[in-house]
Amino acid sequence: MPRLERREEILKVAGRLFSKKGYHGTTIRDISDACGILSGSLYTHIKTKEDLLYEITDRGAECFLRSIRSIMESDISATEKLRQAVRAHMRVIEANLEAATVFFQEWKSLSEKRFARIQAKRDQYETMWKEILEQGIRQGEFRDTDEKFARLLLLAVGNWVYQWYRPEGDLSAEEIADRFVDLLLEGLKKRT
């Protein structure tokens, strides 16, 4: 197997194991056994177990950022940006369920320098959501509300999906996103 393909396999296996057993609960031996190679041979492809965690979380951060960048650059309404951004967020989770689990749960196990790099990307992503909400408030599409709490609610709802979402379930990621957005925009209050 070519070196690059083997590395991708190792990353996929590590992501699966980290998502099930946690980063600290997964050993190098677990990874090498699941890949069908000796532990010593694994080190020809990686330097440390943390390298795998960092690459998985960094790829996750990049996927989330890429998923809404073009939405942010568009001239559509804030309401439509919000809907498309929630859909994009859900699609990233749907397409990378194990890696998303690692991204949301295990990134805090990174060393200080790597943690800071991922935190900076997470902050950049949150800023994009902040801009959507501020645009909606400024343009009168959303009521004048505390943008920070609205953003925290949106991201808390979206980021928790990896815990319960199953691709074989009744609803697609986009259908879930639309239901979330409808509830967030319309609220639970009965219309009179």
Rosetta constraint file for C-alpha pairs under 8 A:
AtomPair CA 1 CA 5 HARMONIC 6.51 0.50
AtomPair CA 1 CA 6 HARMONIC 6.17 0.50
AtomPair CA 2 CA 6 HARMONIC 6.21 0.50
AtomPair CA 3 CA 7 HARMONIC 6.19 0.50
AtomPair CA 3 CA 45 HARMONIC 7.54 0.50
AtomPair CA 4 CA 8 HARMONIC 6.29 0.50
AtomPair CA 5 CA 9 HARMONIC 6.21 0.50
AtomPair CA 6 CA 10 HARMONIC 6.16 0.50
AtomPair CA 6 CA 45 HARMONIC 7.88 0.50
AtomPair CA 7 CA 11 HARMONIC 6.16 0.50
AtomPair CA 7 CA 45 HARMONIC 6.16 0.50
AtomPair CA 8 CA 12 HARMONIC 6.14 0.50
AtomPair CA 9 CA 13 HARMONIC 6.11 0.50
AtomPair CA 9 CA 35 HARMONIC 7.39 0.50
AtomPair CA 10 CA 14 HARMONIC 5.95 0.50
AtomPair CA 10 CA 31 HARMONIC 7.29 0.50
AtomPair CA 10 CA 35 HARMONIC 6.51 0.50
AtomPair CA 11 CA 15 HARMONIC 5.99 0.50
AtomPair CA 11 CA 52 HARMONIC 6.24 0.50
AtomPair CA 11 CA 56 HARMONIC 7.07 0.50
AtomPair CA 12 CA 16 HARMONIC 6.23 0.50
AtomPair CA 13 CA 17 HARMONIC 6.18 0.50
AtomPair CA 13 CA 31 HARMONIC 6.57 0.50
AtomPair CA 13 CA 34 HARMONIC 6.83 0.50
AtomPair CA 13 CA 35 HARMONIC 6.90 0.50
AtomPair CA 14 CA 18 HARMONIC 5.84 0.50
AtomPair CA 14 CA 31 HARMONIC 5.94 0.50
AtomPair CA 14 CA 52 HARMONIC 6.97 0.50
AtomPair CA 14 CA 53 HARMONIC 7.91 0.50
AtomPair CA 15 CA 19 HARMONIC 5.96 0.50
AtomPair CA 15 CA 53 HARMONIC 7.79 0.50
AtomPair CA 15 CA 56 HARMONIC 6.88 0.50
AtomPair CA 15 CA 98 HARMONIC 6.00 0.50
AtomPair CA 15 CA 99 HARMONIC 5.50 0.50
AtomPair CA 15 CA 102 HARMONIC 6.61 0.50
AtomPair CA 16 CA 20 HARMONIC 6.34 0.50
AtomPair CA 16 CA 98 HARMONIC 5.59 0.50
AtomPair CA 16 CA 99 HARMONIC 7.36 0.50
AtomPair CA 17 CA 21 HARMONIC 5.67 0.50
AtomPair CA 17 CA 22 HARMONIC 7.03 0.50
AtomPair CA 17 CA 23 HARMONIC 7.87 0.50
AtomPair CA 17 CA 26 HARMONIC 6.46 0.50
AtomPair CA 17 CA 30 HARMONIC 7.94 0.50
AtomPair CA 17 CA 31 HARMONIC 7.39 0.50
AtomPair CA 18 CA 22 HARMONIC 4.33 0.50
AtomPair CA 18 CA 23 HARMONIC 4.78 0.50
AtomPair CA 18 CA 25 HARMONIC 7.62 0.50
AtomPair CA 18 CA 26 HARMONIC 6.25 0.50
AtomPair CA 18 CA 102 HARMONIC 6.24 0.50
AtomPair CA 18 CA 106 HARMONIC 7.68 0.50
AtomPair CA 19 CA 23 HARMONIC 7.74 0.50
AtomPair CA 19 CA 98 HARMONIC 5.60 0.50
AtomPair CA 19 CA 99 HARMONIC 7.17 0.50
AtomPair CA 19 CA 101 HARMONIC 5.51 0.50
AtomPair CA 19 CA 102 HARMONIC 5.26 0.50
AtomPair CA 21 CA 25 HARMONIC 5.23 0.50
AtomPair CA 21 CA 26 HARMONIC 5.92 0.50
AtomPair CA 22 CA 26 HARMONIC 6.22 0.50
AtomPair CA 22 CA 102 HARMONIC 7.80 0.50
AtomPair CA 22 CA 106 HARMONIC 6.80 0.50
AtomPair CA 23 CA 53 HARMONIC 7.55 0.50
AtomPair CA 23 CA 106 HARMONIC 6.22 0.50
AtomPair CA 23 CA 109 HARMONIC 7.42 0.50
AtomPair CA 26 CA 30 HARMONIC 6.20 0.50
AtomPair CA 26 CA 31 HARMONIC 7.43 0.50
AtomPair CA 27 CA 31 HARMONIC 6.54 0.50
AtomPair CA 28 CA 32 HARMONIC 6.12 0.50
AtomPair CA 28 CA 39 HARMONIC 6.50 0.50
AtomPair CA 28 CA 49 HARMONIC 6.71 0.50
AtomPair CA 29 CA 33 HARMONIC 5.84 0.50
AtomPair CA 29 CA 38 HARMONIC 7.84 0.50
AtomPair CA 29 CA 39 HARMONIC 5.59 0.50
AtomPair CA 30 CA 34 HARMONIC 6.11 0.50
AtomPair CA 31 CA 35 HARMONIC 6.18 0.50
AtomPair CA 32 CA 36 HARMONIC 6.02 0.50
AtomPair CA 32 CA 37 HARMONIC 5.16 0.50
AtomPair CA 32 CA 38 HARMONIC 5.76 0.50
AtomPair CA 32 CA 39 HARMONIC 5.22 0.50
AtomPair CA 32 CA 42 HARMONIC 6.12 0.50
AtomPair CA 33 CA 37 HARMONIC 6.05 0.50
AtomPair CA 33 CA 38 HARMONIC 6.96 0.50
AtomPair CA 33 CA 39 HARMONIC 7.61 0.50
AtomPair CA 37 CA 41 HARMONIC 6.35 0.50
AtomPair CA 37 CA 42 HARMONIC 6.78 0.50
AtomPair CA 38 CA 42 HARMONIC 6.47 0.50
AtomPair CA 39 CA 43 HARMONIC 7.04 0.50
AtomPair CA 40 CA 44 HARMONIC 7.47 0.50
AtomPair CA 41 CA 45 HARMONIC 7.55 0.50
AtomPair CA 42 CA 46 HARMONIC 6.50 0.50
AtomPair CA 43 CA 47 HARMONIC 5.79 0.50
AtomPair CA 43 CA 48 HARMONIC 7.52 0.50
AtomPair CA 46 CA 51 HARMONIC 6.86 0.50
AtomPair CA 46 CA 52 HARMONIC 7.52 0.50
AtomPair CA 47 CA 51 HARMONIC 6.69 0.50
AtomPair CA 48 CA 52 HARMONIC 7.23 0.50
AtomPair CA 49 CA 53 HARMONIC 6.71 0.50
AtomPair CA 50 CA 54 HARMONIC 6.00 0.50
AtomPair CA 50 CA 110 HARMONIC 6.78 0.50
AtomPair CA 51 CA 55 HARMONIC 6.11 0.50
AtomPair CA 52 CA 56 HARMONIC 6.13 0.50
AtomPair CA 53 CA 57 HARMONIC 6.14 0.50
AtomPair CA 53 CA 102 HARMONIC 7.88 0.50
AtomPair CA 53 CA 106 HARMONIC 7.82 0.50
AtomPair CA 53 CA 107 HARMONIC 7.33 0.50
AtomPair CA 53 CA 110 HARMONIC 7.37 0.50
AtomPair CA 54 CA 58 HARMONIC 5.83 0.50
AtomPair CA 54 CA 107 HARMONIC 7.58 0.50
AtomPair CA 54 CA 110 HARMONIC 6.84 0.50
AtomPair CA 54 CA 114 HARMONIC 6.93 0.50
AtomPair CA 55 CA 59 HARMONIC 5.97 0.50
AtomPair CA 56 CA 60 HARMONIC 6.19 0.50
AtomPair CA 56 CA 99 HARMONIC 6.37 0.50
AtomPair CA 56 CA 102 HARMONIC 7.42 0.50
AtomPair CA 56 CA 103 HARMONIC 7.14 0.50
AtomPair CA 57 CA 61 HARMONIC 6.13 0.50
AtomPair CA 57 CA 99 HARMONIC 7.38 0.50
AtomPair CA 57 CA 102 HARMONIC 6.85 0.50
AtomPair CA 57 CA 103 HARMONIC 4.83 0.50
AtomPair CA 57 CA 107 HARMONIC 6.32 0.50
AtomPair CA 57 CA 118 HARMONIC 7.28 0.50
AtomPair CA 58 CA 62 HARMONIC 6.20 0.50
AtomPair CA 58 CA 118 HARMONIC 6.38 0.50
AtomPair CA 59 CA 63 HARMONIC 6.12 0.50
AtomPair CA 60 CA 64 HARMONIC 6.34 0.50
AtomPair CA 60 CA 99 HARMONIC 6.75 0.50
AtomPair CA 60 CA 100 HARMONIC 6.50 0.50
AtomPair CA 60 CA 103 HARMONIC 6.16 0.50
AtomPair CA 61 CA 65 HARMONIC 6.22 0.50
AtomPair CA 61 CA 103 HARMONIC 7.65 0.50
AtomPair CA 61 CA 118 HARMONIC 7.00 0.50
AtomPair CA 61 CA 121 HARMONIC 6.22 0.50
AtomPair CA 61 CA 122 HARMONIC 6.71 0.50
AtomPair CA 62 CA 66 HARMONIC 5.96 0.50
AtomPair CA 62 CA 121 HARMONIC 7.74 0.50
AtomPair CA 63 CA 67 HARMONIC 5.97 0.50
AtomPair CA 63 CA 92 HARMONIC 6.71 0.50
AtomPair CA 64 CA 68 HARMONIC 6.94 0.50
AtomPair CA 64 CA 88 HARMONIC 7.93 0.50
AtomPair CA 64 CA 89 HARMONIC 6.48 0.50
AtomPair CA 64 CA 92 HARMONIC 6.55 0.50
AtomPair CA 64 CA 125 HARMONIC 7.33 0.50
AtomPair CA 65 CA 69 HARMONIC 6.13 0.50
AtomPair CA 65 CA 121 HARMONIC 7.76 0.50
AtomPair CA 65 CA 124 HARMONIC 7.88 0.50
AtomPair CA 65 CA 125 HARMONIC 5.87 0.50
AtomPair CA 66 CA 70 HARMONIC 7.59 0.50
AtomPair CA 67 CA 71 HARMONIC 7.99 0.50
AtomPair CA 67 CA 85 HARMONIC 7.64 0.50
AtomPair CA 67 CA 88 HARMONIC 5.57 0.50
AtomPair CA 67 CA 89 HARMONIC 6.94 0.50
AtomPair CA 67 CA 92 HARMONIC 7.35 0.50
AtomPair CA 68 CA 72 HARMONIC 6.16 0.50
AtomPair CA 68 CA 84 HARMONIC 7.96 0.50
AtomPair CA 68 CA 85 HARMONIC 5.66 0.50
AtomPair CA 68 CA 88 HARMONIC 6.49 0.50
AtomPair CA 68 CA 89 HARMONIC 7.81 0.50
AtomPair CA 69 CA 73 HARMONIC 6.44 0.50
AtomPair CA 70 CA 74 HARMONIC 6.27 0.50
AtomPair CA 71 CA 81 HARMONIC 6.09 0.50
AtomPair CA 71 CA 84 HARMONIC 7.09 0.50
AtomPair CA 71 CA 85 HARMONIC 6.87 0.50
AtomPair CA 72 CA 81 HARMONIC 7.08 0.50
AtomPair CA 72 CA 128 HARMONIC 7.03 0.50
AtomPair CA 72 CA 132 HARMONIC 7.61 0.50
AtomPair CA 76 CA 80 HARMONIC 6.28 0.50
AtomPair CA 76 CA 81 HARMONIC 6.42 0.50
AtomPair CA 77 CA 81 HARMONIC 6.13 0.50
AtomPair CA 77 CA 136 HARMONIC 7.63 0.50
AtomPair CA 78 CA 82 HARMONIC 5.96 0.50
AtomPair CA 78 CA 132 HARMONIC 5.64 0.50
AtomPair CA 78 CA 133 HARMONIC 7.04 0.50
AtomPair CA 78 CA 135 HARMONIC 5.95 0.50
AtomPair CA 78 CA 136 HARMONIC 4.86 0.50
AtomPair CA 78 CA 141 HARMONIC 7.15 0.50
AtomPair CA 79 CA 83 HARMONIC 6.30 0.50
AtomPair CA 79 CA 136 HARMONIC 6.75 0.50
AtomPair CA 79 CA 141 HARMONIC 6.90 0.50
AtomPair CA 80 CA 84 HARMONIC 6.03 0.50
AtomPair CA 81 CA 85 HARMONIC 5.82 0.50
AtomPair CA 81 CA 132 HARMONIC 6.73 0.50
AtomPair CA 82 CA 86 HARMONIC 6.12 0.50
AtomPair CA 82 CA 132 HARMONIC 6.53 0.50
AtomPair CA 82 CA 133 HARMONIC 7.83 0.50
AtomPair CA 82 CA 181 HARMONIC 7.57 0.50
AtomPair CA 83 CA 87 HARMONIC 6.23 0.50
AtomPair CA 83 CA 177 HARMONIC 7.39 0.50
AtomPair CA 83 CA 178 HARMONIC 6.75 0.50
AtomPair CA 83 CA 181 HARMONIC 6.09 0.50
AtomPair CA 84 CA 88 HARMONIC 6.04 0.50
AtomPair CA 85 CA 89 HARMONIC 6.06 0.50
AtomPair CA 86 CA 90 HARMONIC 6.19 0.50
AtomPair CA 86 CA 158 HARMONIC 7.29 0.50
AtomPair CA 86 CA 177 HARMONIC 5.61 0.50
AtomPair CA 86 CA 178 HARMONIC 7.83 0.50
AtomPair CA 86 CA 181 HARMONIC 7.36 0.50
AtomPair CA 87 CA 91 HARMONIC 6.13 0.50
AtomPair CA 87 CA 173 HARMONIC 7.07 0.50
AtomPair CA 87 CA 174 HARMONIC 5.18 0.50
AtomPair CA 87 CA 177 HARMONIC 5.10 0.50
AtomPair CA 87 CA 178 HARMONIC 7.15 0.50
AtomPair CA 88 CA 92 HARMONIC 6.29 0.50
AtomPair CA 89 CA 93 HARMONIC 6.56 0.50
AtomPair CA 89 CA 158 HARMONIC 7.08 0.50
AtomPair CA 90 CA 94 HARMONIC 6.04 0.50
AtomPair CA 90 CA 158 HARMONIC 7.00 0.50
AtomPair CA 90 CA 161 HARMONIC 7.81 0.50
AtomPair CA 90 CA 173 HARMONIC 5.33 0.50
AtomPair CA 90 CA 174 HARMONIC 6.67 0.50
AtomPair CA 90 CA 176 HARMONIC 7.92 0.50
AtomPair CA 90 CA 177 HARMONIC 6.45 0.50
AtomPair CA 91 CA 95 HARMONIC 5.97 0.50
AtomPair CA 91 CA 173 HARMONIC 5.92 0.50
AtomPair CA 91 CA 174 HARMONIC 6.98 0.50
AtomPair CA 92 CA 96 HARMONIC 6.04 0.50
AtomPair CA 92 CA 97 HARMONIC 7.98 0.50
AtomPair CA 92 CA 100 HARMONIC 7.84 0.50
AtomPair CA 93 CA 97 HARMONIC 5.14 0.50
AtomPair CA 93 CA 100 HARMONIC 5.66 0.50
AtomPair CA 93 CA 161 HARMONIC 7.71 0.50
AtomPair CA 93 CA 162 HARMONIC 6.44 0.50
AtomPair CA 94 CA 165 HARMONIC 7.78 0.50
AtomPair CA 94 CA 167 HARMONIC 6.76 0.50
AtomPair CA 94 CA 173 HARMONIC 6.32 0.50
AtomPair CA 96 CA 100 HARMONIC 5.72 0.50
AtomPair CA 97 CA 101 HARMONIC 6.19 0.50
AtomPair CA 97 CA 162 HARMONIC 6.34 0.50
AtomPair CA 98 CA 102 HARMONIC 6.45 0.50
AtomPair CA 99 CA 103 HARMONIC 6.04 0.50
AtomPair CA 100 CA 104 HARMONIC 6.08 0.50
AtomPair CA 100 CA 162 HARMONIC 6.73 0.50
AtomPair CA 101 CA 105 HARMONIC 5.87 0.50
AtomPair CA 101 CA 106 HARMONIC 7.75 0.50
AtomPair CA 101 CA 162 HARMONIC 6.04 0.50
AtomPair CA 101 CA 163 HARMONIC 7.56 0.50
AtomPair CA 102 CA 106 HARMONIC 5.02 0.50
AtomPair CA 102 CA 107 HARMONIC 6.80 0.50
AtomPair CA 103 CA 107 HARMONIC 5.61 0.50
AtomPair CA 104 CA 159 HARMONIC 7.26 0.50
AtomPair CA 106 CA 110 HARMONIC 7.91 0.50
AtomPair CA 107 CA 115 HARMONIC 6.96 0.50
AtomPair CA 107 CA 118 HARMONIC 7.79 0.50
AtomPair CA 108 CA 115 HARMONIC 6.55 0.50
AtomPair CA 109 CA 115 HARMONIC 7.80 0.50
AtomPair CA 110 CA 114 HARMONIC 5.86 0.50
AtomPair CA 110 CA 115 HARMONIC 5.14 0.50
AtomPair CA 111 CA 115 HARMONIC 5.80 0.50
AtomPair CA 112 CA 116 HARMONIC 6.13 0.50
AtomPair CA 113 CA 117 HARMONIC 6.53 0.50
AtomPair CA 114 CA 118 HARMONIC 6.39 0.50
AtomPair CA 115 CA 119 HARMONIC 6.00 0.50
AtomPair CA 116 CA 120 HARMONIC 6.09 0.50
AtomPair CA 117 CA 121 HARMONIC 6.59 0.50
AtomPair CA 118 CA 122 HARMONIC 6.19 0.50
AtomPair CA 119 CA 123 HARMONIC 6.02 0.50
AtomPair CA 120 CA 124 HARMONIC 6.18 0.50
AtomPair CA 121 CA 125 HARMONIC 6.22 0.50
AtomPair CA 122 CA 126 HARMONIC 6.20 0.50
AtomPair CA 123 CA 127 HARMONIC 6.13 0.50
AtomPair CA 124 CA 128 HARMONIC 6.58 0.50
AtomPair CA 125 CA 129 HARMONIC 6.77 0.50
AtomPair CA 126 CA 130 HARMONIC 6.19 0.50
AtomPair CA 126 CA 151 HARMONIC 7.73 0.50
AtomPair CA 127 CA 131 HARMONIC 6.18 0.50
AtomPair CA 128 CA 132 HARMONIC 6.46 0.50
AtomPair CA 129 CA 133 HARMONIC 6.36 0.50
AtomPair CA 129 CA 151 HARMONIC 6.53 0.50
AtomPair CA 130 CA 134 HARMONIC 6.05 0.50
AtomPair CA 130 CA 147 HARMONIC 6.79 0.50
AtomPair CA 130 CA 148 HARMONIC 7.33 0.50
AtomPair CA 130 CA 151 HARMONIC 6.34 0.50
AtomPair CA 131 CA 135 HARMONIC 5.97 0.50
AtomPair CA 132 CA 136 HARMONIC 6.28 0.50
AtomPair CA 133 CA 137 HARMONIC 6.21 0.50
AtomPair CA 133 CA 142 HARMONIC 7.63 0.50
AtomPair CA 133 CA 147 HARMONIC 6.26 0.50
AtomPair CA 133 CA 150 HARMONIC 7.78 0.50
AtomPair CA 133 CA 151 HARMONIC 7.43 0.50
AtomPair CA 134 CA 138 HARMONIC 5.91 0.50
AtomPair CA 134 CA 147 HARMONIC 6.72 0.50
AtomPair CA 135 CA 139 HARMONIC 5.96 0.50
AtomPair CA 136 CA 140 HARMONIC 6.00 0.50
AtomPair CA 136 CA 141 HARMONIC 4.85 0.50
AtomPair CA 136 CA 142 HARMONIC 5.06 0.50
AtomPair CA 137 CA 141 HARMONIC 6.02 0.50
AtomPair CA 137 CA 142 HARMONIC 4.79 0.50
AtomPair CA 137 CA 143 HARMONIC 5.95 0.50
AtomPair CA 137 CA 144 HARMONIC 5.61 0.50
AtomPair CA 137 CA 145 HARMONIC 7.55 0.50
AtomPair CA 140 CA 144 HARMONIC 7.88 0.50
AtomPair CA 142 CA 185 HARMONIC 7.95 0.50
AtomPair CA 145 CA 150 HARMONIC 7.63 0.50
AtomPair CA 146 CA 150 HARMONIC 6.41 0.50
AtomPair CA 147 CA 151 HARMONIC 6.00 0.50
AtomPair CA 148 CA 152 HARMONIC 6.09 0.50
AtomPair CA 149 CA 153 HARMONIC 6.06 0.50
AtomPair CA 150 CA 154 HARMONIC 6.18 0.50
AtomPair CA 151 CA 155 HARMONIC 6.09 0.50
AtomPair CA 152 CA 156 HARMONIC 5.81 0.50
AtomPair CA 153 CA 157 HARMONIC 6.10 0.50
AtomPair CA 154 CA 158 HARMONIC 6.12 0.50
AtomPair CA 155 CA 159 HARMONIC 5.58 0.50
AtomPair CA 156 CA 160 HARMONIC 6.09 0.50
AtomPair CA 157 CA 161 HARMONIC 6.86 0.50
AtomPair CA 160 CA 164 HARMONIC 7.71 0.50
AtomPair CA 161 CA 165 HARMONIC 5.55 0.50
AtomPair CA 165 CA 169 HARMONIC 7.49 0.50
AtomPair CA 167 CA 172 HARMONIC 6.92 0.50
AtomPair CA 167 CA 173 HARMONIC 7.83 0.50
AtomPair CA 171 CA 175 HARMONIC 5.75 0.50
AtomPair CA 171 CA 176 HARMONIC 6.29 0.50
AtomPair CA 172 CA 176 HARMONIC 6.32 0.50
AtomPair CA 173 CA 177 HARMONIC 6.15 0.50
AtomPair CA 174 CA 178 HARMONIC 6.15 0.50
AtomPair CA 175 CA 179 HARMONIC 6.27 0.50
AtomPair CA 176 CA 180 HARMONIC 6.18 0.50
AtomPair CA 177 CA 181 HARMONIC 6.16 0.50
AtomPair CA 178 CA 182 HARMONIC 6.03 0.50
AtomPair CA 179 CA 183 HARMONIC 6.15 0.50
AtomPair CA 180 CA 184 HARMONIC 6.07 0.50
AtomPair CA 181 CA 185 HARMONIC 5.92 0.50
AtomPair CA 182 CA 186 HARMONIC 5.74 0.50
AtomPair CA 182 CA 187 HARMONIC 7.64 0.50
AtomPair CA 183 CA 187 HARMONIC 4.96 0.50
AtomPair CA 183 CA 188 HARMONIC 6.67 0.50
